[in-house]
Amino acid sequence: MENKFENRVDLTELATHIAEVKTEIGKYIKGQPQLLDLLLVAILADGHVLIEGVPGVAKTLTAKLLAKTIEASFKRIQFTPDLMPSDIIGTSIFNSKSHDFEFKRGPLFANIVLADEINRSPAKTQAALFEAMEERQITVDGTTHKLELPFIVLATQNPIEQEGTYRLPEAQLDRFIFKIAVGYPAMEDETEMLSNMQANSHVIDFTKVKSFLSKEGIIKLKALVQKVVVEENLIKYIIQLVASTRKNPSLYLGASPRASIAILNAAKATAAIQNRDFVTPDDIKYVTTPVLRHRVALTPEKEMEGIQVDTVIQQLIDKIEVPR
């Protein structure tokens, strides 16, 4: 008798909606499949994302399109050197009629927040954002304001420009589930992009972008992701991967336990998107580099040699035996 595996958790709806979102965004964005994949994984894993890439590789556009495919509130904040914490979280304003102060909410009160060029603002403004990312709430004048769930921050930064920027400290970088490195598109993708632009207007009509998920739907799908099974030997595999960063001679800073949690949650979301209710070693391998690349730091000697962080992480992955 033929044995046919059946999911213990029904993930068909989740996989279908994610496929619809990918197809819709694929109409407008060419050549960045991993960026979109990891953004969707991060949303299902309830994590914030740092997107790093040179100008013109569709970082901001992808984030805006993703927000449009979800029927949730979206705000974009352009980070600048003069941006103050009150500009993003809000401020108390005196109401002459009620003779009392009223809190006017800032753009941080949205489901999806795009923090564009986050490293252009000073530390105090960055800190106000990171508090909200960690706690899903903000405190103003002694009053705590809860942020509506889901709450996801998509932050972008340019790795080339250093003048007029403020580097994000390691403790704050640790709040992002992924750091996605966005490169240039392949030649065939860029050719298709130009052909499409030649045939149609280069201005995207966002009113025509379809929505496939609601904020309530995302909360429901995130609960399903938590039910994905991770075998004990795979949990040990994740711990081995993260622990290996703490004793590698090429790294002076290893990853924290938060990285282990991030890999676990991201691997579960990756499996769910593929309509599987169990995690495989390949799911773990797929998310390990984007989870770790901003949580570890090369020694000065390795930096001078021109070694890349991603190369060291890949070496760690290759060295550790994959569970069978």
N, C-alpha and C positions, 0 to 999 in steps of 0.2 A: 504493500500500500504506500502510495506516495505521500511524503510528509511535506506540507507546505507551511512555511513560517508565516505567522500572522502577528502584527503588532499588538502588544498588550495595551498600548495607548494609541487611540485613533488620531493620527497626525495628518490625515488627508486634507482637512480644511486648511491647516497651517501651511502645508507644502503648496497647495493650490494658490492661496493668496500671495505667498512669497514669489511664486513663479509669475503671477500676474503683474506684480510690482516690477519685477526684473524686465519683463517684456515691455511694459509701458515706458520705463526709463530708458530702455535700450533703443527706443524710437528717437531719442534726442541725444544720447551720449554714446559715443563709439570708443572702443579701445581701453576701457577701464573696468573690466569684469571683476577683478579682485576687490577694487574699491567698493563697488556696490555690494558684493557678496559679504564683505566684512562689516559694512554698515548695517546690513540687515541682521547679521549674526549679533552685533552689538546691541541692537534694539531689543531683540528677543532675550538677550542675556542681561538686560537692564544695565548696560554700561555706556559710559561716555567715550567719545572718540576724538583723538587728535589726528588731523589729516595734514601731512607735510608734503609739499611739492612746489616746484617753481611756478611762477605765474602762467596762466593760460592752459592748464591741464584739467580744467573743469572741476576743481575741488568744490567751489562755492555752488556752481550750477547743479552738480550732483546732489549736494545737500538740500538745495531748494526743491529739486524735483522729488526727492525722497519724501520730504515733508508734505508735498502736494498730493502724493499718492496715499497719504494717511489723512483722514479727516480729523485733524487735530490742530490746535493753535500753534502758529509758527512765528517766531520773531528773529530778526537778524540784527546783531549788534556789531557795528564797525568799531573795532578797538583802535584807539588813537592815544598818543601820549598825554593828552589833556582829559581823557575820560576818567571820571570820578566814580567811586563806588555807588554813590546815590544815583548816578546816571543809569545804572543797570538794575539796581534792586528797588529803587524808588525812594521817596522822601516824604516827610510829614509837612503838610501845608496848613496854615491857619485859615479856618473858615470863619469869616466875619459874621455870618448868620447864626451859626451854632456856637460861636465863641469858643471853639475847640479846634485841636489839630486833627486833621484827617490824613490818613496814609494814602498817598498816590502811588499806585504800583508801577514799577519799572518794567522794561521789556523782558526781564528774567522770568516773569510770571507767564510762561507759555509751556506747551508740552515739548516742543522741539525748539531749541535755541541754537542759532548759528553764531558762534563767536568768531568773527572774521578777523584774521591776523591778530590772534590773541597775544602774541609776544610784543605787540606795539604799545601796550599799556603798562604802566608801572605796577610794582608788586602789590600795592594796597588794593588796586582795582582787580587784579588777578585773584587776590585772596578772597575778595567778596564773592567772586564767582565760584571758587573752589569750595567755600563753605556750603553754598547751595547745592553743589554737586554731591558732596558727601552726605549732608544731612537731609536733603530734599526739603529744606526750610531755611528761612532767613529771620534774623532778629533785628528789629529797628526800634529804637527808643524803649527797649525792654519788653517789647511785644513780639511774640513769635508768630510768623505767618507761614503756614504750610503751603508748599508748592503742589499744584495739581499733578497727579500721576496719569500717564507716564511723564517723566521729566528727563529729557535727554539733551546733553550738550554736544554739539558737533563743532569742534574748534579747528581752525586752519592756521597754518603758519608757513612762511617762506624760509627755507633753509639757507638761502644764498645771502640775502640782505642781513647785515649785522648792525649797521648804523641806525640809531634811533629805535633799537629793539631791546627788550628786557627778557633775558633767558628765563624760562620756567624752571624753578628749583625742582630737584629730584622728588622731594616729598609731595609736590603738587602734581608732577607728571604721573606719579603712582596712582592718582585718582582716575586716570583714563584706562579703560580696559584694553584699548588698542592704540598703537601709533601706526597709522597706515602711510607708507611711503608711496607717493604717486609719481610714476615716471612718465616719460613721453610715450604717446601711443605708437603702435607699430605702423609701418608705412602704408599697409593696405587699409588700416582703420582710418588713418589721416586722409587717404585718398577718398574713401567713402564719405568722410565728413565734408570734404570740399565739394564733392559731387552733389551731396544733399543740399549744401548751402547754395550752390549754383542753381539748383532746380527750384529751391524754395527760399522764402525769406529767412534771414539768419536770426530774426527775432522770434523767440519762443513765446507762443501764446499760452500762458499758464492756465487760462480758463478752460483750455481744451485737454489739460492733463487730467486723466481719470483717477479717482480715489478708489482704493480696494479695501482699506482697513479703517476702522474707527479707533479712537483712543480706548474705548471699552474693549474692542476686539483685540488690541495689542495686549492689554492686561490679561485677557482670557488666554491668549496664545503663550504669554510668558509663564502662566501657571502650568500649561501643558508641557513646556520645555523642562520645567523642574521635575517632571515625572520620568524623564528619559533616564534609563538605567546606565550606571557606570560600575563595571565590575571592580572588585577590590584590587586586582592586579594592575588595572589601569590607573587607579588612584595612586598606587605606589609608583607607577611609571611617571605620573605628573610630578610627584614629590622628588623623584630622582632627577628629573630634568631641571627643576628649579634649584634644587640643592647643588647641582653641578656648577651653577653660575657663581656660587659663593666660594668655591675653592679653585677656580680656574685662574692660572697665572697671567692670562691676558686681560683679566678684568679686576679692577680695584673696587668695584661696587657690584654686589650680587643682587638678585631679586628677592623681594620680601614675600612673606606668606600670602599677601594679597595677590601676588602673581599666580600662585597655585590655585587660588579660588577663581581667578579670572580665566585661567586655562580650562578648569573644570566646567564653568558655566558656558564658556564660548564653545567648547567641544560638544556639550549637550545641545546647544542651539544649532550648531553645524549639522549634527545628526538629525535633528528634528526637521530642518529645512529639506533634507534628503529623504524625508518620510520614513525615518528609522527611529525606533524608540530605545536604541542602545548605542553607546559610543564605541568607536573603533580606534585603534592606534593612529590611523590616518587622520581622523578628526582632530586628535590631539596635536599631531605634527603640523597640520594645516594652520592652527591658530597660535602655535608656540612662538614663532618669530614676531608677529605683530604684538603679542602680549608682552614679550620680553625686551624688545629693542629699545624702549624708552626707560626701562627699569634697571638696566645694567650700564656700566661705563667702562670704557677701555682704559688701561694704564697709559700714562703719558708716552711710554716707550712704544707701545703698539700704535698709538695715534700718529706718532712721528714716522713709523714705518708705513703708514697709509692703510693699515688693516681696517676693514669695515666691521661694525658690530654684528651685522647680519651674517657675515662669514663665520665669526666665532660661535654664534648661536647654532648655525647649521652644523658646525663641527661637533658641538655638544650633543645635538640630536643624533648625529651619525654614530657617536661613540656608545651611546646607551642602548642596551639590548631591548628590542621591542618585545613586549609580552605576547605569548602565543595562546 
